Protein backbone atom coordinates (compact mmCIF):
# COMPACT_ATOMS: atom_id res chain seq x y z
CA UNK A 1 0.00 0.00 0.00
CA UNK A 2 1.49 3.30 -1.11
CA UNK A 3 0.57 6.44 0.79
CA UNK A 4 -0.32 9.42 -1.37
CA UNK A 5 2.14 12.28 -1.44
CA UNK A 6 1.70 16.04 -1.77
CA UNK A 7 1.38 17.02 -5.43
CA UNK A 8 -0.09 13.70 -6.56
CA UNK A 9 -3.49 13.36 -8.19
CA UNK A 10 -6.12 12.30 -5.66
CA UNK A 11 -7.65 8.97 -6.71
CA UNK A 12 -11.30 9.08 -7.63
CA UNK A 13 -13.68 7.10 -5.45
CA UNK A 14 -17.32 6.18 -5.07
CA UNK A 15 -18.57 5.57 -1.54
CA UNK A 16 -21.94 5.67 0.20
CA UNK A 17 -22.79 8.50 2.57
CA UNK A 18 -24.92 8.18 5.70
CA UNK A 19 -28.08 8.28 3.56
CA UNK A 20 -26.94 5.52 1.19
CA UNK A 21 -26.21 7.98 -1.63
CA UNK A 22 -23.14 7.35 -3.80
CA UNK A 23 -20.61 10.18 -3.48
CA UNK A 24 -17.47 10.61 -5.56
CA UNK A 25 -14.37 12.77 -5.67
CA UNK A 26 -15.50 14.20 -9.02
CA UNK A 27 -18.45 16.00 -7.42
CA UNK A 28 -15.94 18.13 -5.47
CA UNK A 29 -14.04 19.29 -8.57
CA UNK A 30 -13.46 23.04 -8.38
CA UNK A 31 -13.65 22.98 -4.56
CA UNK A 32 -11.09 22.32 -1.89
CA UNK A 33 -11.81 19.03 -0.12
CA UNK A 34 -10.74 17.92 3.32
CA UNK A 35 -11.00 14.14 3.21
CA UNK A 36 -10.31 12.76 6.65
CA UNK A 37 -10.11 9.10 7.62
CA UNK A 38 -10.82 8.18 11.22
CA UNK A 39 -11.07 4.88 13.12
CA UNK A 40 -14.60 4.73 14.58
CA UNK A 41 -17.76 6.74 15.21
CA UNK A 42 -18.50 7.91 18.75
CA UNK A 43 -15.14 7.04 20.30
CA UNK A 44 -13.31 9.68 22.36
CA UNK A 45 -10.58 10.69 19.87
CA UNK A 46 -12.83 10.46 16.82
CA UNK A 47 -15.60 12.43 18.51
CA UNK A 48 -13.13 15.14 19.51
CA UNK A 49 -11.83 15.30 15.93
CA UNK A 50 -15.32 15.39 14.36
CA UNK A 51 -16.48 18.07 16.79
CA UNK A 52 -13.38 20.14 16.06
CA UNK A 53 -14.14 19.94 12.34
CA UNK A 54 -17.75 20.88 13.20
CA UNK A 55 -16.65 23.85 15.31
CA UNK A 56 -14.35 25.14 12.54
CA UNK A 57 -16.75 24.24 9.73
CA UNK A 58 -17.72 27.84 8.93
CA UNK A 59 -14.05 28.71 8.40
CA UNK A 60 -13.69 25.81 5.98
CA UNK A 61 -16.82 26.84 4.06
CA UNK A 62 -15.75 30.52 3.89
CA UNK A 63 -12.43 29.36 2.42
CA UNK A 64 -14.26 27.37 -0.27
CA UNK A 65 -13.64 23.96 1.26
CA UNK A 66 -15.84 20.97 2.01
CA UNK A 67 -15.21 18.48 4.82
CA UNK A 68 -15.84 14.75 4.34
CA UNK A 69 -15.10 12.08 6.94
CA UNK A 70 -14.51 8.40 6.17
CA UNK A 71 -14.61 5.34 8.42
CA UNK A 72 -15.61 1.71 8.16
CA UNK A 73 -18.77 2.32 10.19
CA UNK A 74 -22.22 1.62 8.71
CA UNK A 75 -24.62 4.19 7.29
CA UNK A 76 -26.77 3.77 10.42
CA UNK A 77 -23.79 4.38 12.72
CA UNK A 78 -22.91 7.52 10.75
CA UNK A 79 -26.51 8.77 11.00
CA UNK A 80 -26.42 8.40 14.79
CA UNK A 81 -22.99 10.06 15.03
CA UNK A 82 -24.10 12.98 12.84
CA UNK A 83 -27.32 13.42 14.81
CA UNK A 84 -25.75 13.10 18.26
CA UNK A 85 -23.02 15.69 17.60
CA UNK A 86 -24.85 17.84 15.01
CA UNK A 87 -22.14 17.31 12.40
CA UNK A 88 -22.77 19.55 9.36
CA UNK A 89 -20.60 17.58 6.94
CA UNK A 90 -20.75 14.31 5.01
CA UNK A 91 -19.56 10.99 6.42
CA UNK A 92 -18.76 8.16 4.03
CA UNK A 93 -18.80 4.48 4.84
CA UNK A 94 -15.85 2.32 3.83
CA UNK A 95 -16.84 -1.10 5.23
CA UNK A 96 -14.09 -3.11 3.56
CA UNK A 97 -11.41 -0.44 3.88
CA UNK A 98 -11.05 -0.16 0.11
CA UNK A 99 -11.12 3.65 0.05
CA UNK A 100 -8.59 3.79 2.89
CA UNK A 101 -6.35 1.39 0.99
CA UNK A 102 -6.66 3.48 -2.21
CA UNK A 103 -5.48 6.53 -0.26
CA UNK A 104 -2.73 4.60 1.54
CA UNK A 105 -4.29 4.85 4.98
CA UNK A 106 -3.07 1.83 6.90
CA UNK A 107 -3.77 0.29 10.26
CA UNK A 108 -2.28 1.53 13.50
CA UNK A 109 -1.10 -1.01 16.07
CA UNK A 110 -1.85 -3.68 13.44
CA UNK A 111 -5.64 -3.50 13.69
CA UNK A 112 -6.96 0.03 14.39
CA UNK A 113 -7.88 1.94 11.20
CA UNK A 114 -5.56 4.91 10.72
CA UNK A 115 -6.27 8.59 11.23
CA UNK A 116 -5.13 10.56 8.18
CA UNK A 117 -6.34 13.84 6.71
CA UNK A 118 -5.90 14.87 3.09
CA UNK A 119 -6.39 18.37 1.71
CA UNK A 120 -7.24 18.11 -1.98
CA UNK A 121 -7.16 21.29 -4.06
CA UNK A 122 -9.56 22.51 -6.75
CA UNK A 123 -7.64 20.55 -9.42
CA UNK A 124 -7.88 17.43 -7.24
CA UNK A 125 -4.21 17.33 -6.34
CA UNK A 126 -3.14 16.42 -2.80
CA UNK A 127 -1.85 19.46 -0.90
CA UNK A 128 -1.56 17.96 2.59
CA UNK A 129 -1.21 14.50 4.09
CA UNK A 130 -1.41 14.60 7.89
CA UNK A 131 -1.31 11.37 9.89
CA UNK A 132 -1.46 10.85 13.61
CA UNK A 133 -3.59 8.88 16.01
CA UNK A 134 -3.04 10.81 19.21
CA UNK A 135 -3.51 14.50 18.42
CA UNK A 136 -6.75 14.49 16.45
CA UNK A 137 -7.13 18.28 16.63
CA UNK A 138 -3.79 18.86 14.86
CA UNK A 139 -5.49 17.62 11.68
CA UNK A 140 -7.85 20.61 11.77
CA UNK A 141 -5.11 23.17 12.45
CA UNK A 142 -2.89 21.90 9.64
CA UNK A 143 -5.81 21.68 7.21
CA UNK A 144 -6.88 25.27 7.93
CA UNK A 145 -3.36 26.57 7.25
CA UNK A 146 -3.23 24.88 3.86
CA UNK A 147 -6.77 25.94 2.94
CA UNK A 148 -6.09 29.56 3.81
CA UNK A 149 -3.04 29.47 1.53
CA UNK A 150 -5.05 27.85 -1.29
CA UNK A 151 -7.85 30.41 -0.88
CA UNK A 152 -5.35 33.26 -1.08
CA UNK A 153 -4.15 31.86 -4.44
CA UNK A 154 -7.67 31.92 -5.89
C-alpha positions as CSV (number, residue, x, y, z in Angstrom):
1,X,0.0,0.0,0.0
2,X,1.5,3.3,-1.1
3,X,0.6,6.4,0.8
4,X,-0.3,9.4,-1.4
5,X,2.1,12.3,-1.4
6,X,1.7,16.0,-1.8
7,X,1.4,17.0,-5.4
8,X,-0.1,13.7,-6.6
9,X,-3.5,13.4,-8.2
10,X,-6.1,12.3,-5.7
11,X,-7.7,9.0,-6.7
12,X,-11.3,9.1,-7.6
13,X,-13.7,7.1,-5.5
14,X,-17.3,6.2,-5.1
15,X,-18.6,5.6,-1.5
16,X,-21.9,5.7,0.2
17,X,-22.8,8.5,2.6
18,X,-24.9,8.2,5.7
19,X,-28.1,8.3,3.6
20,X,-26.9,5.5,1.2
21,X,-26.2,8.0,-1.6
22,X,-23.1,7.4,-3.8
23,X,-20.6,10.2,-3.5
24,X,-17.5,10.6,-5.6
25,X,-14.4,12.8,-5.7
26,X,-15.5,14.2,-9.0
27,X,-18.4,16.0,-7.4
28,X,-15.9,18.1,-5.5
29,X,-14.0,19.3,-8.6
30,X,-13.5,23.0,-8.4
31,X,-13.7,23.0,-4.6
32,X,-11.1,22.3,-1.9
33,X,-11.8,19.0,-0.1
34,X,-10.7,17.9,3.3
35,X,-11.0,14.1,3.2
36,X,-10.3,12.8,6.6
37,X,-10.1,9.1,7.6
38,X,-10.8,8.2,11.2
39,X,-11.1,4.9,13.1
40,X,-14.6,4.7,14.6
41,X,-17.8,6.7,15.2
42,X,-18.5,7.9,18.7
43,X,-15.1,7.0,20.3
44,X,-13.3,9.7,22.4
45,X,-10.6,10.7,19.9
46,X,-12.8,10.5,16.8
47,X,-15.6,12.4,18.5
48,X,-13.1,15.1,19.5
49,X,-11.8,15.3,15.9
50,X,-15.3,15.4,14.4
51,X,-16.5,18.1,16.8
52,X,-13.4,20.1,16.1
53,X,-14.1,19.9,12.3
54,X,-17.7,20.9,13.2
55,X,-16.6,23.9,15.3
56,X,-14.4,25.1,12.5
57,X,-16.7,24.2,9.7
58,X,-17.7,27.8,8.9
59,X,-14.0,28.7,8.4
60,X,-13.7,25.8,6.0
61,X,-16.8,26.8,4.1
62,X,-15.7,30.5,3.9
63,X,-12.4,29.4,2.4
64,X,-14.3,27.4,-0.3
65,X,-13.6,24.0,1.3
66,X,-15.8,21.0,2.0
67,X,-15.2,18.5,4.8
68,X,-15.8,14.8,4.3
69,X,-15.1,12.1,6.9
70,X,-14.5,8.4,6.2
71,X,-14.6,5.3,8.4
72,X,-15.6,1.7,8.2
73,X,-18.8,2.3,10.2
74,X,-22.2,1.6,8.7
75,X,-24.6,4.2,7.3
76,X,-26.8,3.8,10.4
77,X,-23.8,4.4,12.7
78,X,-22.9,7.5,10.7
79,X,-26.5,8.8,11.0
80,X,-26.4,8.4,14.8
81,X,-23.0,10.1,15.0
82,X,-24.1,13.0,12.8
83,X,-27.3,13.4,14.8
84,X,-25.8,13.1,18.3
85,X,-23.0,15.7,17.6
86,X,-24.8,17.8,15.0
87,X,-22.1,17.3,12.4
88,X,-22.8,19.5,9.4
89,X,-20.6,17.6,6.9
90,X,-20.7,14.3,5.0
91,X,-19.6,11.0,6.4
92,X,-18.8,8.2,4.0
93,X,-18.8,4.5,4.8
94,X,-15.8,2.3,3.8
95,X,-16.8,-1.1,5.2
96,X,-14.1,-3.1,3.6
97,X,-11.4,-0.4,3.9
98,X,-11.0,-0.2,0.1
99,X,-11.1,3.6,0.0
100,X,-8.6,3.8,2.9
101,X,-6.3,1.4,1.0
102,X,-6.7,3.5,-2.2
103,X,-5.5,6.5,-0.3
104,X,-2.7,4.6,1.5
105,X,-4.3,4.9,5.0
106,X,-3.1,1.8,6.9
107,X,-3.8,0.3,10.3
108,X,-2.3,1.5,13.5
109,X,-1.1,-1.0,16.1
110,X,-1.9,-3.7,13.4
111,X,-5.6,-3.5,13.7
112,X,-7.0,0.0,14.4
113,X,-7.9,1.9,11.2
114,X,-5.6,4.9,10.7
115,X,-6.3,8.6,11.2
116,X,-5.1,10.6,8.2
117,X,-6.3,13.8,6.7
118,X,-5.9,14.9,3.1
119,X,-6.4,18.4,1.7
120,X,-7.2,18.1,-2.0
121,X,-7.2,21.3,-4.1
122,X,-9.6,22.5,-6.8
123,X,-7.6,20.5,-9.4
124,X,-7.9,17.4,-7.2
125,X,-4.2,17.3,-6.3
126,X,-3.1,16.4,-2.8
127,X,-1.9,19.5,-0.9
128,X,-1.6,18.0,2.6
129,X,-1.2,14.5,4.1
130,X,-1.4,14.6,7.9
131,X,-1.3,11.4,9.9
132,X,-1.5,10.9,13.6
133,X,-3.6,8.9,16.0
134,X,-3.0,10.8,19.2
135,X,-3.5,14.5,18.4
136,X,-6.7,14.5,16.4
137,X,-7.1,18.3,16.6
138,X,-3.8,18.9,14.9
139,X,-5.5,17.6,11.7
140,X,-7.8,20.6,11.8
141,X,-5.1,23.2,12.5
142,X,-2.9,21.9,9.6
143,X,-5.8,21.7,7.2
144,X,-6.9,25.3,7.9
145,X,-3.4,26.6,7.3
146,X,-3.2,24.9,3.9
147,X,-6.8,25.9,2.9
148,X,-6.1,29.6,3.8
149,X,-3.0,29.5,1.5
150,X,-5.1,27.9,-1.3
151,X,-7.8,30.4,-0.9
152,X,-5.4,33.3,-1.1
153,X,-4.1,31.9,-4.4
154,X,-7.7,31.9,-5.9
